């Protein structure tokens, strides 16, 4: 059985979508939710599905004897970043080469890097006058948004868009494609 850990920092809608998608899979299970925000709504979503949670701070993430040790103790095979805003430290990236996947709300390599998340991305895309945006699902290394691209999906950017209206179309792409691409990657 492939055991997945989901790292999330916020509301957890993508995490919940992934949990639901794999709920009836015999060979894949979401083992834990790891979260760096003690009051993030993703923790409530995890409770709803009886998925154990681990809350940690920045020092614990960077300490190989803490989060990396916990991942290994839980026999985690694969890590999914679903709205996780911190940089994955080298100790975890090296321990899980091509076994950590992230979703980014833009077409990388554009609009990636530190500070480019959520509405910051959408506002930048609109301000630049882009005609399309989308999602990028990519492997994670020890640099923000620089891992090898696995999959991209596009949507139009309308002249009347706000960050919120563009985000809604991006979320639709995320919910549709992220679990499917994860399953494909796990079957490689």
C-alpha positions as CSV (number, residue, x, y, z in Angstrom):
1,X,0.0,0.0,0.0
2,X,1.2,3.5,-0.9
3,X,1.0,5.8,2.1
4,X,0.5,9.5,1.4
5,X,1.2,12.5,3.6
6,X,-0.5,15.8,2.6
7,X,1.2,19.0,3.7
8,X,-1.2,22.0,3.9
9,X,-1.3,25.5,5.4
10,X,-4.8,26.7,4.8
11,X,-8.4,25.8,4.3
12,X,-7.6,22.4,2.8
13,X,-10.1,22.1,0.0
14,X,-7.5,20.4,-2.2
15,X,-6.5,18.1,0.7
16,X,-10.1,17.2,1.2
17,X,-10.6,16.5,-2.5
18,X,-7.5,14.2,-2.5
19,X,-8.8,12.4,0.6
20,X,-12.2,11.8,-1.0
21,X,-10.6,10.7,-4.3
22,X,-8.5,8.0,-2.6
23,X,-11.0,7.0,0.0
24,X,-12.0,3.8,-1.8
25,X,-8.6,2.9,-3.2
26,X,-7.3,-0.3,-1.9
27,X,-3.6,0.4,-2.7
28,X,-3.4,4.1,-1.8
29,X,-4.2,5.8,1.4
30,X,-3.9,9.3,2.9
31,X,-2.1,8.5,6.2
32,X,-1.6,11.9,7.7
33,X,-2.1,15.7,7.2
34,X,0.9,17.7,8.2
35,X,0.2,21.4,8.9
36,X,2.2,24.4,9.9
37,X,-0.8,26.5,11.0
38,X,-2.3,25.4,14.3
39,X,-5.8,26.8,13.5
40,X,-5.9,26.0,9.8
41,X,-9.3,24.7,8.6
42,X,-7.5,21.7,6.9
43,X,-7.3,20.3,10.4
44,X,-11.1,20.3,10.7
45,X,-11.4,18.7,7.3
46,X,-9.0,15.9,8.4
47,X,-11.0,15.2,11.5
48,X,-14.1,14.7,9.3
49,X,-12.3,11.9,7.5
50,X,-10.5,10.5,10.6
51,X,-7.1,11.4,9.1
52,X,-4.5,12.0,11.8
53,X,-2.9,15.4,11.9
54,X,0.6,16.6,12.8
55,X,1.1,20.3,13.5
56,X,4.6,21.6,13.5
57,X,6.6,24.8,13.5
58,X,9.4,26.0,11.2
59,X,12.2,24.6,13.4
60,X,10.6,21.2,13.6
61,X,10.3,21.1,9.8
62,X,14.0,21.8,9.3
63,X,15.2,19.4,12.0
64,X,15.8,16.0,10.5
65,X,15.0,14.4,13.8
66,X,11.4,15.8,13.8
67,X,9.2,15.9,10.7
68,X,11.5,13.8,8.5
69,X,11.8,11.3,11.3
70,X,8.0,11.3,11.7
71,X,7.5,10.7,8.0
72,X,9.9,7.7,8.1
73,X,8.3,6.4,11.3
74,X,4.9,6.5,9.6
75,X,6.3,4.8,6.5
76,X,5.2,7.6,4.2
77,X,5.9,6.8,0.6
78,X,4.8,10.0,-1.1
79,X,4.2,13.6,0.0
80,X,1.6,15.9,-1.6
81,X,1.8,19.7,-1.1
82,X,-1.7,21.1,-1.2
83,X,-1.5,24.7,-0.4
84,X,1.6,24.4,1.7
85,X,3.4,27.7,1.8
86,X,6.8,26.9,3.3
87,X,9.9,25.7,1.4
88,X,10.6,22.0,1.8
89,X,14.0,21.7,3.5
90,X,16.8,19.8,1.8
91,X,16.7,17.0,4.3
92,X,13.1,16.0,3.2
93,X,13.6,16.8,-0.5
94,X,16.7,14.5,-0.6
95,X,15.0,11.8,1.4
96,X,12.0,11.8,-1.1
97,X,13.5,12.4,-4.6
98,X,10.6,12.5,-7.1
99,X,8.2,11.5,-4.3
100,X,7.0,15.0,-3.4
101,X,4.5,16.7,-5.7
102,X,3.1,20.3,-5.5
103,X,0.3,22.1,-7.3
104,X,0.9,25.8,-8.2
105,X,-1.9,28.1,-9.4
106,X,-0.1,29.4,-12.5
107,X,1.7,28.1,-15.5
108,X,5.3,27.7,-14.3
109,X,8.0,28.9,-14.7
110,X,6.0,32.2,-14.8
111,X,4.6,33.5,-11.6
112,X,6.4,31.1,-9.3
113,X,8.8,31.5,-6.4
114,X,8.8,32.8,-2.9
115,X,5.7,34.8,-2.1
116,X,3.8,33.7,-5.2
117,X,0.8,31.9,-3.8
118,X,-3.0,32.4,-3.8
119,X,-4.3,35.8,-4.9
120,X,-0.7,37.2,-5.2
121,X,-0.3,34.9,-8.2
122,X,-3.7,35.8,-9.8
123,X,-3.2,39.5,-9.2
124,X,0.2,39.3,-10.9
125,X,-1.2,37.4,-13.9
126,X,-4.0,39.9,-14.4
127,X,-1.7,42.9,-13.9
128,X,0.6,41.5,-16.6
129,X,-2.3,41.3,-19.1
130,X,-1.9,37.5,-19.6
131,X,-4.5,35.9,-21.8
132,X,-4.3,32.5,-20.0
133,X,-3.3,31.1,-16.7
134,X,-3.7,27.6,-15.2
135,X,-2.2,25.1,-12.9
136,X,1.2,23.4,-12.8
137,X,1.7,20.1,-11.0
138,X,5.4,19.5,-10.4
139,X,7.9,17.5,-8.5
140,X,9.4,19.4,-5.5
141,X,13.0,20.0,-4.8
142,X,14.6,22.3,-2.2
143,X,13.8,25.5,-4.3
144,X,10.4,27.1,-4.6
145,X,8.5,26.0,-7.8
146,X,11.6,24.8,-9.6
147,X,10.9,21.0,-9.7
148,X,10.3,19.2,-13.0
149,X,6.8,19.9,-14.4
150,X,4.5,16.8,-14.5
151,X,1.3,18.4,-15.9
152,X,-0.2,21.7,-16.8
153,X,-3.8,22.7,-17.5
154,X,-4.9,26.1,-18.9
155,X,-7.8,28.4,-18.6
156,X,-8.5,31.8,-20.1
157,X,-7.9,35.1,-18.3
158,X,-10.8,37.5,-19.1
159,X,-10.4,41.3,-19.3
160,X,-13.0,41.6,-16.5
161,X,-11.4,39.1,-14.2
162,X,-10.5,39.9,-10.6
163,X,-8.2,37.7,-8.5
164,X,-11.2,36.0,-7.1
165,X,-12.9,35.2,-10.4
166,X,-9.7,33.9,-11.8
167,X,-9.0,31.9,-8.7
168,X,-12.4,30.2,-9.0
169,X,-11.5,28.9,-12.5
170,X,-8.1,27.8,-11.2
171,X,-9.7,25.9,-8.3
172,X,-11.9,24.0,-10.8
173,X,-8.7,22.9,-12.7
174,X,-7.1,21.9,-9.4
175,X,-10.0,19.8,-8.2
176,X,-10.4,18.1,-11.6
177,X,-6.8,17.3,-12.3
178,X,-4.7,17.1,-9.1
179,X,-6.0,13.8,-7.7
180,X,-5.9,12.2,-11.2
181,X,-2.3,13.3,-11.8
182,X,-1.3,12.0,-8.3
183,X,-2.7,8.6,-9.1
184,X,-0.9,8.6,-12.5
185,X,2.4,9.5,-10.8
186,X,1.9,6.8,-8.2
187,X,1.4,4.2,-10.9
188,X,4.7,5.0,-12.6
